[in-house]
Amino acid sequence: MDNRDIGAAADRAEWQIILGVTAAFGLAGWRLLAASTLAFGDSHNYLLAVGAVGEAGVCAFLALRLRTGSVVAAVVLLAIWAIGFGYVWLTSESAVPPFFLISMLMAIGLFQGLAGSVAQRRARSS
């Protein structure tokens, strides 16, 4: 590989990580929206709201770790998304869960972040 190929691969990995960080902060914001709905909705459930705020904090922390190219942070964020999406899908009464498109866009961004962090780690090790 010549220098242009190496530079292009590094730029692609950096953009993938940027997409992943954006999706991770979107996931944290989504959890904060869920927390406000739980706390201030019709049936107040403060315990679940505190849990959702904690989950949003974990997602924000992992998003900051993903900015440095952490593969572990990318995998944990993807697991958080998958568990939440699976739970919503199983408990929804329709074939397609609510906010399906937004959730799929978050998943694509998180997968891009994972791919970028893996590529960046490979580039550092070689």
C-alpha positions in Angstrom: 0.0 0.0 0.0 1.2 3.5 -0.8 0.8 6.5 1.3 -2.4 7.6 -0.4 -4.1 4.3 0.4 -3.0 4.4 4.0 -4.3 8.0 4.3 -7.6 7.1 2.7 -8.0 4.1 5.0 -7.2 6.3 8.1 -9.7 9.0 6.9 -12.4 6.3 6.3 -11.8 4.9 9.8 -12.0 8.4 11.3 -15.3 9.1 9.6 -16.7 5.8 10.7 -15.8 6.6 14.3 -17.4 10.0 13.9 -20.6 8.3 12.7 -20.4 5.9 15.7 -20.0 8.7 18.2 -22.9 10.6 16.7 -25.1 7.5 17.0 -23.9 6.8 20.6 -24.8 10.4 21.6 -28.1 9.9 19.9 -28.6 6.7 21.9 -27.8 8.6 25.1 -30.3 11.3 24.1 -32.9 8.7 23.3 -32.4 7.3 26.8 -32.8 10.7 28.4 -36.1 11.2 26.4 -37.2 7.8 27.8 -36.3 9.0 31.3 -38.2 12.2 31.0 -41.2 10.3 29.7 -41.0 7.9 32.7 -40.6 10.6 35.2 -43.1 13.1 33.9 -45.6 10.9 32.0 -49.1 9.9 33.1 -47.9 7.1 35.4 -44.8 8.4 37.3 -42.1 5.7 37.6 -39.1 7.4 39.1 -37.1 4.3 39.7 -37.1 3.4 36.0 -36.4 7.0 35.2 -33.3 7.0 37.4 -32.2 3.8 35.7 -32.7 5.4 32.2 -30.7 8.4 33.3 -27.9 6.1 34.5 -28.0 4.2 31.2 -27.8 7.5 29.3 -24.7 8.4 31.4 -23.1 5.1 30.6 -23.8 5.7 26.9 -22.4 9.2 27.0 -19.2 7.9 28.7 -18.8 5.1 26.2 -19.3 7.6 23.3 -16.4 9.6 24.7 -14.4 6.4 24.9 -15.4 5.6 21.3 -13.9 8.9 20.2 -10.5 7.5 21.1 -11.2 4.4 19.0 -12.1 2.0 21.8 -13.3 -1.3 20.4 -14.8 -2.4 23.8 -16.8 0.8 24.0 -18.2 0.2 20.5 -19.2 -3.4 21.3 -20.8 -2.4 24.6 -22.8 0.4 22.9 -23.9 -2.1 20.3 -25.0 -4.5 23.0 -26.9 -1.8 24.8 -28.7 -0.9 21.6 -29.5 -4.6 20.8 -30.9 -5.4 24.2 -33.1 -2.3 24.2 -34.2 -2.9 20.6 -35.0 -6.6 21.3 -36.9 -5.7 24.5 -39.0 -3.1 22.7 -39.7 -5.4 19.7 -40.7 -8.3 22.0 -43.0 -6.1 24.1 -44.6 -4.1 21.3 -48.0 -5.2 20.1 -47.2 -4.6 16.4 -44.9 -6.4 14.0 -42.7 -3.4 13.7 -41.6 -1.7 16.9 -42.1 2.0 17.5 -39.4 4.3 16.0 -38.0 1.5 13.9 -36.3 3.7 11.4 -34.6 5.8 14.0 -33.4 2.7 15.8 -32.0 1.2 12.6 -30.1 4.4 11.8 -28.6 4.3 15.3 -27.6 0.6 14.7 -26.0 1.5 11.3 -24.0 4.3 13.0 -22.9 2.0 15.9 -21.8 -0.7 13.4 -19.8 2.0 11.5 -18.2 3.1 14.7 -17.3 -0.5 15.5 -15.8 -1.0 12.0 -13.9 2.3 12.3 -12.4 1.5 15.7 -11.4 -2.0 14.5 -9.7 -0.5 11.4 -8.0 2.1 13.5 -6.7 -0.5 15.9 -5.4 -2.6 13.0 -3.7 0.4 11.5 -2.0 1.2 14.9 -0.8 -2.4 15.4 0.8 -2.6 11.9 
